[in-house]
Amino acid sequence: MGRYVIRRLLQMVPVFIGTTLLIFVMVWGLGDPVAAMFGDRTPDPATAAQIRLEFHLNDPLIQQYWIYMSHVFEGDFGKAWNQQPVTELLKTAYPVTLRLTIVAFVIEAVIGVALGVFAGLRRGRFFDTGVLAMTLIVVSIPTFVTGYVLQYFFGVKWSIVHPSVGEGAPFKDLLMPGLVLAGVSLAYVARLTRTSVAENTRADYLRTAVAKGLPRRRVIVNHMLRNSLIPVVTFLGTDIGNLMAGALVTERIFNIHGVGYQIYQGIVHTSPATVVGFVTILVIIFLLANLLVDLLYAVLDPRIRYA
């Protein structure tokens, strides 16, 4: 197991370099960053020259990337459009988005798996048909539509919850944004779990367990569910990064100053350091989540061994 983890960590290095290099080229290498900073105004030649010298824009692009990443590993992500260090924005934004992601992930995993298990065990019945229809509707509706509708009815019209998230983003204010963020993923988890459970109910090992006289609960939990959850865990692991990256729309709707909000501000104000810095951290989270998923396979299925 230890050698496998080390090998996977080494494999992450070229993936991390390739991904961050691509992001850096897309943000810094396309167009003139100095001209983008000033918009329609023409910058003073001396000011423009000073900015190019400060950000090493006169150097080759690969050298710019090397200089930027060397500063990143030292904890310096540069400065945002308002001259505030990106590191400070990371410290304030990521905890907020992390709390939102935790709420969304719990909703997605618990409700999605539960619906999928019950639908798979009742394949072809009314409950199964209802789950399939409901999840199809959820997948078909864009997130921003769901967000604004729930915000209007539950937050404005009925005053059940706050229409916007308060200062500090407490967990109680994140329930509705978490539901909106998890909506589409919850539908996919439910459908994936339902399909996997329905297939495993006809498996030979399950019929053997029933023939041995094992209790139904033990057959479902210890035998069927553990094997059925392997594809679901794969989806959930990769979806952690997607939830954090996809929070931009949800955070805009509910006025949450998290990762999505800061990336949006970086794009609007043409702040490459903000965009690259936040996306770099997202890449690291995504890679670690995938490693965790691979390790969970051995927990769910004892037949899986890592050399």
N, C-alpha and C positions, 0 to 999 in steps of 0.2 A: 504493500500500500504506500509506504514512504517513497519508494523509488518511482511509483506511478505519479504521485503528487509532484515530486521534483521534476519529472519529465514533462508533466502538463504545465507547470510554471515556466519551464524553459520554452515550451511551445508558444506560450502567451507573449513572449518577448517580440518575435517577428510580427505577430498579429497586432500587438500594441503599436509598434513602430509604423507598420504599414497603415493602420487606421488613423493614427494621429498625423502622419505625414499627409495623407489624403485630405484630412480636414484642414490642415494648415495651408495646403496648396489652394484648396477651394476658397478659403477665407482671405488669405494674404496674397496669394499669387495671381488671382484674377482681378484685373483692373488696377487702378492706382489708389491705394489706401489713403494717401494724403488728400487727393482730390475728393474722395468719398467723405472724408472727415469734414471738409468745408462745404460740401454740397454745391449750391449754385454760386457761392462766392469764390472769387479767385484768391488763393492764399498769397501772402507776401512771400517773395522768393527766399528771403533770409529765414523766415519761419518754416517754410516748406523744407528748406535744406537742413535746418536743425532737427526737424521731425524725422527726416529720412536718416540722418546720422544717428539719432537716438534709438530708432527701431531697426537699424542696420538694413534699411531698405535698398541701399546701393550694393549690398553684397549679393552673391548668388543665392537663389532660393533655398537650396539644400543647406547652405551655410546659415541662412536665417533660421531654418528649422533647428539646426544643431544648437545654435545660440539660445533659441527660445526654450528648447527642452532642457538644456543645461540649467537655465534659470528656474524651470519648473521643478526639477529635482532638488533645487535649493530652497523651494518654497515660495518662489517669486513668479506669480502668474501675470505680471504686468499690471497696468492700470486701466480702469474702465473709462467710458466716455466722459464721466464727471470727475476724472482724476482720482477717484477712490480706488485703492488697491483691490484687485480682483479677489485676492485671498480673503479680504473682509466680506465681500459679497458671498463667497463660497461658504464661509462660516455661518452666515445668517440665513442663506437660502436653502442649503442642503438639509439642515435639520427639519425645516418646514415641509419640504417635499418628501423627506423620509417618513415623517409622520403620516402624510397623506397617502404615501405608497403602502405603508403598513395597514392602514384602514382599508384601502382598496384591495390589497392582497388577501386580507382575512375574509372580507366579504366575498371576493372571487373564489377563494379556495373552499371555504366552508359551505356557502350556498350552492356554488357550482357543482362541487363533488356530491353533495347531498341530493340535489335534483337529478344529477346524472345516475347515481346509484339506484334511486327509487324508480326512475324511468327505465333503466336497463333491466331491473328485476321484474318490471311489469310491461315488458315489450309488447307493443300492439294494443295495449289497453288505453283507456281514456286518459289516465295520468301521463302516459308516455306521449300520446298525441298532443296533449296540452303543453308539455315541456318543449317539444319540438316546434310547435307553433309559436310559443312565447319567445323562445330563443331566436327564432328566425326574424320575428318582429324587432327584437332588440338589436340584432346585427344590422338590420336594414335601415335603422334610424341613425343619422349622424350624431356624434357625441354632443356637438354644440346645441342641437335641437333638444335633445334630452335634458341637457343642463339648464337651458333657459326655461323650459316647460316646468321642470321640478322646482326651479328657483321661484318662478312666478306663483305656482299654486301653493307649495309648502312654505315658502318664505315670505311672499308678499300678500297673497290673498287669504290664506288660512293662518298665517303667523305661527306655524308649528315649530319651525326652526328659523335661525337667522338667515336672511337672504345673502349675506356676505360673511366671510370668516373674520373673526375678531383679531385683535393684536396678539401676536404670539402663536396663533393658529392652534388653539387647544383641541384635544381629540373630539370633544362633544360638538364642536363646530365643523368638524371634518367628516361627519357621517354622511351628509348628503353629497358633498363633493366627492367623497370616496366611492359612493354608490354610482355616481355619474362616471367617474374614471374607470371603475371596474365593470361597468355594464356590458360592454362588448366582449371583454375577456371572460366574464362570468358565463355568457352565453356559449362561447367556444368551449370552456371547461365542461359545462353541463353536457353538451353534445358529444364531446370527446369521451367523457366518462361513461355516458350512456352507451355509446358504441362499443367501447372496450368491455364493459360489464356484460352487455348482451352477447358478445362473442364468447366470453369466458364461461358463461352459464352452460354452454354446450360442449365445453372442453372435457376430454377424457379424465383428467386428473380430478375434476370437480365431481364427475359421476362416481369415480372411485371413492372419494371422500364421503359422499352421501351413502354409497353402498356399505361402507364400513360402519355406518350408524352414528357418525359424528353429529353433534348438535348443529342445527341450521345456522345459528349465530357464529359458531366457530368456523363452519365451512365458508360463510360469506366473508368474515373478517380476516381470518388467518390464511385462507387459500385464494379465494376469488379476488378480494379487494386488493391484496398486495400485488398480485400480478396485473390487475387492471389499472393500477395507478402509475405504472411505469411511464406510459406515454403522457399521462396527465402531469406527472412531476416534470417531465421534459418541457412541456409547454409552460408550466408555472415558473420554472427556473429562468427560462428565457424571457418571460413576460415581466420579470422584476425590472429589468432595464427598460423595457418598453413602457411600463407604467410611469417611470420617472421621466423618460423622454417625452411621453405623450401627455404629460400633465399640463402642457402649455395652454391648451384650450380651456381645460377645467380651471386652471389658476386664473386665467383672464376673466372667466365668467364670475367666479366667486371672489375676485380681488385678493387672491393669495399671492404673497410676495415670496415665491419659491424659485426653483430652478427654471421653470417655464417662463415665469415673469422676467427673470434676469436675462435669459437668452433672447426673449422678445425685445427687451430694452436694448440689448447689444446689437440686434439686427436693425432696429429702428434708428438708433443713433450711430450706426456704423462703427461699432467697437469690436474689432477682430479679437483683441485680447480676452474680452468677456466671453465671446462665443467659443473660441478655441479652449479656454480654460475650463468652462463648464462641461463641454462635450468630452474633453479629455478625462475628467472624473467619471462621466457616464460610461466611457469605454472600459475603465478599470472595474467599475461595478458590474458591467455586463460580463466581463471575462471571469470574475470571481463567482458570479452566480452560476455560470456554466460549469465551472469546476465543482461547485457544491452539488449541482444536479448529478454529475457523473458519480460522485461519491455516494449519493443517496441510492443509486441503483443497487449497490451491494447490500444496503439495508433492506430494501424492498424484496429483492430476489437473492437468496443465499447462494444460488448457483453462479452468480456473477462474481468473478475473482479478478483482481487487478495485480498484474505481475510487476 
